[in-house]
Amino acid sequence: MNKILLYLIMLPAGLWKRLGADVTQLKAILSVKLKMDDRKPLTMGRPQSDAKKRKNKFNSTLTFIVGLFIGFMYIMPMIMFRSEPYMGLFSFYTMLTVLLTFGLISDFSNVLVDTRDKLIIFPKPVNDRTIFLSRALHIFIYFFRSVFPMSVIPWILWGYLHGWKGALWFPIPMLFLTFICLFLVMGCYMLLLKLSKPERFKDIIGYFQIAFSIIVFSTFYLGMPYMRQTSFLEQFDIRTVEWIKYTPTYWLAACWYWVEPATAKLSGTGWLSILAVITPFAMLWVTVKLFAPSFVRKLSAIDGVEVEPVKRKVKQGSKSKLHQTLGNIFNRTDAAKAGFSLAWLQTARSRSFKMKVYPGFAYVFVYFFYLFLSANVPFDELMETITKKDFHIILLYMTSLILLSAITNMNVTEQYKASWIYYSSPLDKPGSIMGGAFKALWVKYYMPFVFIVSAFVLYVWGVKAIVDIVLATSNVTVYVLVIMYFGNRYLPFSMPEQMKTKVGKTVIRMIFALLFMGCMGFAHFALSSLYQEVAMWLKLLLTLLSLAALWTLWDSYINTSWQQLKMAEDAA
C-alpha cells in the first residue's frame, strides 16, 4: 500500500520541483520514512512474532471498518438536503473538516516538528523546501489512509443519488478537502514556529492544540441541536444564508456546478468552484515559499537551545512536595510510591499526554449540555425537568472519559526505550508500580473532577444523590480497571506509540468506551424509575457489589507478575 501511495504522491514531481524541492532526495526521504513506520519498534529486544503480524493486519482491518462507520454517520446531510445538493455537500464537508482538523491537531503535529532525524538529514546537502515537503507529504500519506475509508460510504451514496457522473466527480473535491485541512493546520503551526522562540514553541503549540480542539469541538456540538430541528430543515432556503459563499467548504460544494450548473441557487457559484481548486495550491505555495526557509533553522534550535537555569532558593526544613505527600498517603510500599511519583511527574511534563487528556475536561460538559440543548425547551422548564429526573447519573458516568483517557495514555511514550530501568530493578512483582501509577492518575485527574461534578450534583439534586455518586464512581473505576487488566496491562510509559494506527485505535477505544459506559449509565438510570425505597435498597446493594468487585480486581492488578506482564506486552 505504501508503495502505491508513494508512487501517486510522486506523480506531480514537476510541481514539487517548481516549489524548490529536489525530487530525487524527496522520494528517498519519503521511502525511508515509510519503511521505518512499517517496522514496529521492538520491546526489550523481543522479535515480532507471527501472532503480532496477524494482529497488526487485524488492527488495520478494524481501523478501516471504523472509518467506514464514521463515514456512514456523516452521510445524513446528503440525505436531508437531497433537493439542495450544495447545502448537503456544504454540511458534509464542514462536518468532515472539523473531524479531520481535530485529528491533525491531536495526532500528527508531533510528526511535523519531530527533531529525531535532524542529526541525519540536516547536515546533508538537502535544502529547506525538500525537508519541509518531506514532512508535509509524509503526514499526507497517513492522513489519506484515514480519510479514504471515511469517504467510501458517502461516495457510494452520492453515486446512487446522482448517477455515474456524481460517482466520478466525488473524489475530486475530497482530495482538495484533504489538502486544505492539511495545509491549514500546517500553516498555523509554521506561523507559530516563525513568531515564537524555539525553546518555547512546543509549549505554545501544546496550549494552541488544547484551546483549538476545545473551541472546534464545542462550537460544532453545541450548534448541532439547532441544525437538527425539523422546522429549520423544512423552512430552509440556501438563498437566505448567502454568507456561506465565503467559506472554503462551500467552495468545495460549488464544484458540483461542473456537473449540474442548473442546480445552483446562489449567484457566483461557478466562480466560487474555481477557488476550491486554487486554494489548496495557494496554501501549498504560501507554506513552502514563506515558511519553509525558516522551518529548518527553527527546527534545528528546538531541543538544542541552551537556556540559563533559573536559580531557586531552597528553604531548609521545607515540607515534601505534593506528589510525595499524596504518594505516602495512598500507598504502603516503596515500589507503589515510586510508581505514583513517576506517573505524577511524567504526566505533568509530557506535552503529548496533556494534549490527549486535558481537552477531555471540557468535552464532558460539552456532551452534557449538548444532550439538554437537544431537548429544545426553555431554560426554566429544562431545569425543572432535570431536577425531577435523575439526569445527574448521565453526567456522573460521563466523567469516565477523563479517567479512561488518562489511564490508556499513561503507558505510551516516545521515550519508551528508557523503560529498561524497570527490568533492572529488584522487584518481585511489577504490579506495585502499575498500581501506584494508577492511583496517581486517579487522584490527580479523576478525583478533583468528580469532586466538582459531585458538588454540582448535590447542589441541584440534593443529598439523595450521594448513593448515585458513590455507585457511579465505583462502577467507573471498576470499568477502567477491567480495561487495564485485560487489554492495557503495561508498565507506565513503557510502550511505543505507532503513528499509522494511532487515529484508528483512538477512535475505536472511544466508541467502545462510550457504548459500554452508556449501557452502564442507562442501567443505573433505569433503577431510578422503580419505587423510591426499592430503588434505594437496590442501589445500596449494587454499591456493595461494585466495591467488592473493585477490591478483587485491584488485588489482582497490583499482584501482576513479570510473566503476566510479558504476555501482555507480547500481545500488544
N, C-alpha and C positions, 0 to 999 in steps of 0.2 A: 504493500500500500504506500509506504513512504517513497519508494522508487517512482511510482506513478505520480504522486503529488510533487516530487522534486522535478520530474520531467515537465509537468504542467506549469510549475512556478517559474521554470527557466525558459518557457516559450517566448515571453516578451523580453528576451535578452537585450534587444535593441533599446528598449525603454530603460532598463537598468543601466546600460552603458551611457545613454544620454544623460542620466541623472548623476553620472560621475563614478559609478562603481566599476570595478574590474570583474568582468563576468566570470572568468576562469577561477579567480580567488573566491568569488561569491558562491559559486557552485561547490567548490571544495569545502568551504566552511560549513555550508548547509548540510552537505553529505556527512561530514564528520559529526555534526551536532545530532542529526537524526539517528546515526548509528549508536552514539552514546546514549540517547534516550531509550533505544531499544534494549540496551544491555542493563538489566536490572542490577542495582548495586547488591553486592553480597553482604550478608550479615554475619560478622565474626568469622569470615573465612569459609563459610559453608557454601558449596556449589548449588546451583539451581537445579532442582530435580525435575523429572518429567511431570510429576503431580503439580508443581508450581507452574510449569508451562501450560498445562491444561487449564489451570485456574486462571492464568492471565488471559487465555482465549475466552474463557467463560466470562471474565470481567468485561472484556471488550464487547462481547455479545450483549451482556446485560446493560452496559452503558448505551449501546445502540438502541436497545429496546426502550430504555428510559427516555432517550432523545425522541423516539417516535411518540411516546406518551406525552411529552411536553408539547410537541408539535400538534398533537391531537387536541390538547387543551386550548391551544391558541387559534383554532380554526373558527371559533364562534363568531367573530366579527364578519367573516366572509359569508356565513350563513344568515346572520341577522340583517346584513346590508346587501342582500342579493340584488336588489333593484338599484343600489348605489355602489357600484363596484369600486369607485375611487375612495369612498368612505370606508368600505370594507378593507381595502388594501391599506389605507392610511392607519386604521386601527390595528390591523395585524402587524404592520411594520413598526408601529410605535411600541406595542407590547413586546415584540421581539427585540427591539433596540434596547429597551430597559433591561431585559434579561441578559443580552449579550454584553452590554456595557458593564453591568454588575459583575458578570463572570470575568471579564477582562480585568477589572479593577481588583477583584479579590484574588484571582488565581494566576494571572500571567504577568503582573507588574514586576515581580522579582526576577523574571527571565530577562526583561529589558535592561535592568540595572545590575545584572549579575556580574560580579567582578572576578570570578574564579578563573576565567580564561585570559585575563589581561596580561599575565606574565608570559603567555604563549603567543598570542596574536599581536598584541600592541607593539612589541619590539620589532616585529617583521615589517617589511615594506608593504603594508596594507593601508590604503587610505581611509579617511574617516567615513566616507559615504558607503564604502564597501562593508565596514564593520556595522554601521547603523542599519543598512538594508539587510544584512545577515540576521540581525536581531529581530527586525520587523517581520521578515518573511518566515523566520523560524516560528515566531508566535502565530503568524497567519496559518501555517500548515496545521498546527494542532487546534487552532481556533476553528478552522474549516471542518476538521473532523468532528467537532461538537455541533457545528451549525448544520451540517448535511443531514443527519438523522432528524433534526427538528423540522426541516423543511420538506421531508418526504410526504407526510400526510397532507399538509396544505397544498403541495404541488399536485398530488392526485386529485384533491377536491377541486382545485381551480381548473384543472383539465376537464373534470367531469361537468362543471358548471358552464364552462366557456369553450369546450371543444379542443381540438388538436392545436389550434392557434394559441389558446391560453396555456396549454401544456408546454409548447415550445418557447413561449415568452417568459414564463415564470422564473427560470433560473437566472435570467439576466439581471433584474433588479435585486435579487437575493445576493448576487455577487457584489454588486455596488454597495448594498447594505453592509455586508461584511467588511469591506474596505473602509467605509465611512466610520463604523464603530471602532475599528482598529486604530485608524489614524486620528480619530477624535481623542481617544484616550491617550495615545502616544504623544499627540501634540500637547496635551495638558501636562504630561509628565516632562516632556522636553522643555516646556516653558518654565516649569518649577525648577528643573535642574539648571536652567540658564540663569534664573534670577536668584537662586538660593546658594548658600555656601555648601561646598561638597560635604563637609563634616556634619551638616545639619540636614542634608537632603533626605536621608532615609527617615528621619523623624518627621519632617514636614510631609513627606509623601504618605507616611502612615496615618497621620491625622487627616490628610486630604481624603484618603481612601475611606476611612471610617465615616467622615462627615458626608461625603458624596453618596456613599451607599445608603446611609440613613435617609438622606433627602430624597433620593430617587425612589427608594422603596416606600417611604411614607407617602409621597405625592401620588404614586401610582395606586397604592392600595386604598388610600382614603378617598381618592377620586372615583374608584370603581363603582361604589354603590349608586352614584348618580348616573353613571353611564348605563347601568343595568335596569333603570326604571323603564317600564313598558310604555308609559305615556311619552317619555323622551324619545324612544325609538319610533313610535307611531307618528309623532309630530315633527320628526327630524327632517330638515331640508338643508342640504350641504351649502346652498346659496346664502344661508343666514349666518354661516361661520367662515367668512372669507379669510379670516386670519390664518387658517391652516395652510394657505398658499405660501406662507413664509417659513414653513417647517421642512426640513430635509426629508422627513418620512412622506410628506405629500408629494414632494418632487419625485420620489421613487414610485409612488402610486400613479403619478401622472404619466409614467412610461406606458401605462395601458392605452394611452392616446394613440400610440403607434399601431395598435391592433384595432380598436374601435373608437375612432375620433368622435362619432356622433353621441357617445355616452357622456362626454364631458359637459358639465354644467357650470363650472367656474371659468371665467374668461382668462385667457393666457395659459391654459393647462398645457397646450402643446409646447410653448416656450419653456415652461417650468420643467418639462421632462428632459430638456437639454441640460438643466442644472444637475439632474441626477447622474448624468454621465460626466459632467465637468467637475463636480465637487470632489469625488474620490481622487482624481488625478491632481486637482489643485491642492488638496490636503497632503497628498504624497509629495508634491513638489515643494510645498512650504516646509514640511518637516525635514526633508532631505537637504534642501538648499540652505535653509536658515538655521536649523538646529543641529544638524549632523556635524558641522565643523567644530562646534564646542562640546559635542557629546563625548568624544573620546578623551578630550582634555579634562573635562569634569569627572568622567568615569574613572580616569586614572587617579584622580585625587581622592576618590572615595576609598575608605579603608586604608588610606596611605598618608593621611594628614597628621602632622604632629601637633597635638593640642597640649598646651601647658596645663598641667594638672591643677585642680583647684585645691588650695590648702584649707583644710578644715581643722578647727581646734577640737580636740577630743577631751571631754571632761572626765576627770578621774572619778571613778566610782559611779559612772553613769549606769542607768538601767539597761538591761538587754534589749535588743531590737524586738519589734513587734512579732516577727515571724518566729523568733526564738522563744518568746514568752508563750505564744499560742501553741508552738510545737511541744513545749513542755506540758502544757495543759491537756492537749488532746492525744498525746502519745506516751507510751510507757517505755518502749525500748529505744536504744540509741539509733538503731537502723531506721525505725519509723520516723524518729525526729530528723534524721538526715534526709530521708525522702521528702518529708514535709518542707524543710528549708530549701531543698533543691527545687522542688516544684514551685514554691512561693517566689523565689528569686528569679528563676528562669522565665516564668510566665510574665514577670514584670519587665524583663529585658528583651524578650523576643517580639520583634515587630510583626512577624508572620502570625504568631499566636494571637496578638492583640487585634490584628485585622480580622481574624476569623471569629473571635469571641465577642468583642466589645459591641459591634452593631446589634448583636442579638438582644441586648438590654432594651434597645428601642423597638426591635421587632415585636417583642411580646406585647407591648402596649399598642403598637400599630395593629396587630392582629385583633386584639381585644376591641378596640374602637371600631375597627372595620366590621366586626360582627354586629355591633349595635347600630352603626350607620346604615347597615343593610336593611334594618327594620323600617327605616324611613318614617319615623314618628317624631313629634315634638320632644324636646329635651325633658320637660317636666313629666310628660307621660311616660317617657322612656325610663326615667329614674324611679318612678312609682312602680313600673312593671318589674324592673330588675330587683327591687327590694322585696317584692312579694315572691319572687322565684329565686332559686339558688344558682344564679348565673356566676357567682363568685367561684364555683367549682371549676368552671372553664378557665378562668384566669389563673387559678392555682396550678392547674395541670399545664398551662402554657409556660410556666416557669421552668418546666423540664428542658426547654430548648437551651437555656443558659448552661445548666449542668451538663447536658449531653454534648453541647458544642465544646465546652471547656475540657471535659474528660477525653473525648475522642481526638482532640488536637494536642493533648498533652504528650502523646507518645512519639510524635513525628518531629523531625528537625533536619535542617541541612547539615548540621554538625553531628550526625549520628555515629560517626566513627569514634567519637570521644566516649562512647558507651563501654569501651573496653575496661574502663575503671570498675564497672560493676562486677565483671567476671574475674577481676584480680583481687577482689575483696574477700575476706574470710567469712562469708555469710552462709549460714546453713540453708536459709530459705529467702529467696528474693521477694517473697510476698510482703515482708515487713516494709521494704522500701516502697513497693507499689501501694500498700495501704496508707503509708504516710503521705504519699503524693496525692492519693485520692482525697484524703482528709483536707489537705492544703487547699485544693481547688473547691471542695465543698464549703469550707469555711470562708475562703477568700471571695468567691463569686456567688455561690448559691445562697448561703445563709443571709448575707445582707439584703439580697434581692427578695428573698422570701419574707424577710422581716418587714420590708417596706410594703410589699403586696399584702401581707397579713394585717398590717396596721390599717391599710385602706379597707380591707375586707371587714375587719372588726368595726370600723367606723360606720360603714354603710349597712352591714347585715347584722351587727351585734354580736354578743358573746356566744350565741348559739353556733356560730361558725367555727369555734375553736376545734371541735372534733373533726370537722372537714379539713381544717388546716393541717392537723396532725396526720390524718389519714392520707391526704394528698401528698404531703412531704415525704412520708414513709414510702408510699407507692412509687413516687418518682425516684427516690434513692434506690429502691429495690430494682426498678426497671433499668436504671443506668448501671447498677452493679451486675445485672444479668448480661447486659451488653459487654461490659468489661470482662466478665468471667468467661463467656463463651466465644466472643469474637474480637476482643481487643485487649487481651491479657499480655501486655508487654511492659517492660521497664520504662520509666519516664524518659522521654527524649532520647530514644534509642533506635528508632525505626526511620528509614529513609522515606521520603515522600516523592512519588512518581508524578512527573508533570503530565503525561498523557492520559492518566486515569484519574487525575485529581478532580476535575469538574464532575465527571460521571459518578465517582464514589460519593462526592459531597451531596449531589442531588439524590442519589439512591438512599443514602443514610437519612437525609432529612425527610424524604417521602415516607419511608417505613417508620421513622420515629413519630411523625405526625399522625399516621394512621393508627399505630398501636396506642399512643398516648390518647388519641381521640376516643378509641374504644374504652380505655380505662376511665377516662373522664366521663364518657356517656354512661357507663355502668354505675359510677359513683353518683352522677346526676339523677339517674333513674331511681335510686334509693330514696331520694327526697320526695318523690311522688307518692310514696307509701304513707300510711298513717304516721303521724309525727313521732309518737312514742316507739312504735315498731322500728321506724327508720333510725331513730337514735340508738336503740339497742343493737341493731344490725351494724351500724357504723362503728360502735364501740367494739363489737366482736371482730369486725374486719380489721380494725386498727390493731388489735392484739395479734391477729394472724399475720398482718403485714409486718409488724415489728418482729415477730418470731422468724418470719422468712428473712428479714433483713439481718438479724443476728446470725442465722445459719449461713447465709451467703457470705457475710463479712468474715466469719470464722474460716470458711473455706478459701476465700480470696487471699487473706493475709498469710495463709499457710501454703501458698503456691510454691511448689518445689522447682528446682532447676530443670528437672526432666519435663515437667509440665510447661515451663516457660519455653524450653527448646521446641517442644511440639507445637506450641502456639506460633513461634517465630517461623518454623518450617512451613506452617500452613499459610503464612501471610503472603 
